Amino acid sequence: MKKYGLIKIVTTLTVCLLLVFMMSCSSKGGEPNSTEPVKQPEPTSTSTVVKPEDHEPITLKVGWVIPPENQDWPKMFEAFTKKFPWITVEGVYAENGEDELIKSIASGQPLDIIWNTSLDRAIEEGLIEDLTPYAEKDEEFKSYPYRAGYLDNFKRDGKLYSLSRGNDGFFILYNKDLLKQYGLEKPKLDWTWEQFKTMAKAATNPAASHYGLANSVWWHDFVSMILPMANGHAPNVGAMNEDFTKNLADGSVPEVLDDLNFFTDIMIKDGALLNAKRAADAKIALNSFHDGKSLFFTAIGPVLPGFKEAFPFDWDIAAMPKGTAQQVNFGWLSPMSISKASKHKEAAWELLKFWDATKEGQKVLFQFGGSFPNSDDPELVEAFTNAKVYEGFDKEVLQYTPGITRFDPSRFIPAGNELNKMFMEFGGIAYEEEISSHEYFPSRAQKLNEMIQQNLAK
């Protein structure tokens, strides 16, 4: 198969898996545990949205790209309308993805809020509002206990452009039956990547069709992004430098390339990970974890309830292992912005704030969306840990993991789409064609760095 045909298949498969997993699992969450809503302070912003009698009824249109079947997002809309009864929220599904949402705003269509996977195009084309003025005048928003540095993920040139639809963090999934079979102990909270590799090798037994790692591109596409940071060779996720102006996989820091080769080494040197060709030769299914044939897999939190019902063996979750410098978990943020085309910007701000910057909204989101908390506030961490979507999973891991999660910078940095493409193709090329990261990354990272500098110069 030609290289780029394979890349397209792998990329499409990854996107499809993400959508299928999110659709199959989002409907599994239950209603909030409490029968009474958490009382919130009255809004103290200078927004005109203050009392129901001050306003005519408003309908906010929220554009999203996840198919609506079995989606639970209306629960958030209903919770918001209960607090602001004159505002109704309507979800608008964009079948053709983010490009459809962008074109809709550009043509003046009345979308009020969009979920966009990257801020690049929306900011450059002036299609979304600068939220800084709303944030600076809103006392309720300013009092919310965000985790330090969290809002930086939604800023460009010091301006705030988005808040988050949800924070999807990863876990390591492990097969407890294979753990027992090969005499291995349950991973500790602060276990290391070297221990991870040792366990993966111990559970690799080709005669029994057992392998340490599930044959999945997600190791290369996503988990590899945290390894240079975990080992102290890059300050940020994705091998980015301190201020996100340079990617250090350009060959300037050889240790970064060593870090990025971790999973390729496990595959080629240790035989504990299979790519598509190796899996076909071994007659292994698409994902060996699903069939109980591998010790480790990785996945985002919201898909876990669906997996719990689907997998016919005993399994649980572990924290992402610790590197030689620190323990870092990988996560995604989903930017949620106010459209320039909106006729109800003040009301749209209230929805964004309720969703991302109130305890009431976050607790609703935990229950059906599995989103990681955006705050270290004990009340929110406790609510997340006890959310129904995570019922039956290791609570110690649930409580611990949000605090070590760092998010994919491709959502917010200039040329972020190119950073995302570089790692997505890492799975399609390096993983499938068994190419070393030392060969794969430098030229691509150099191109990325040129694009970053061009965008910064605009």
Secondary structure, DSSP 8 states (H G I E B T S, - for coil): --HHHHHHHHHHHHHHHHHHHHHHHHTT----S-SS--------SS-S---GGGS--EEEEEEE-S--TT--THHHHHHHHHHSTTEEEEEEE-TT-HHHHHHHHHTT----EEE-S-SHHHHHTT-B---HHHHHH-HHHHTS---TTGGGGGEETTEE--EEEEEEEEEEEEEHHHHHHTT-----TT-BHHHHHHHHHHT-BGGGTBEEE-S-THHHHTGGGGHHHHTTSSSBGGGB-TTSS-BGGGTT-HHHHHHHTHHHHHHHTT--S--HHHHHHTT--S-TTTTT-EEEEEEEGGGHHHHHHH-SS-EEEE---B-SS-B-EEEEEEEEEEBTT-S-HHHHHHHHHHHHHSHHHHHHHHHHH----SS--HHHHHHHHT-GGGTTS-HHHHHHGGGGEEE-GGGTSTTHHHHHHHHHHIIIIIIHHT--HHHHHHHHHHHHHHHHHHHHH-
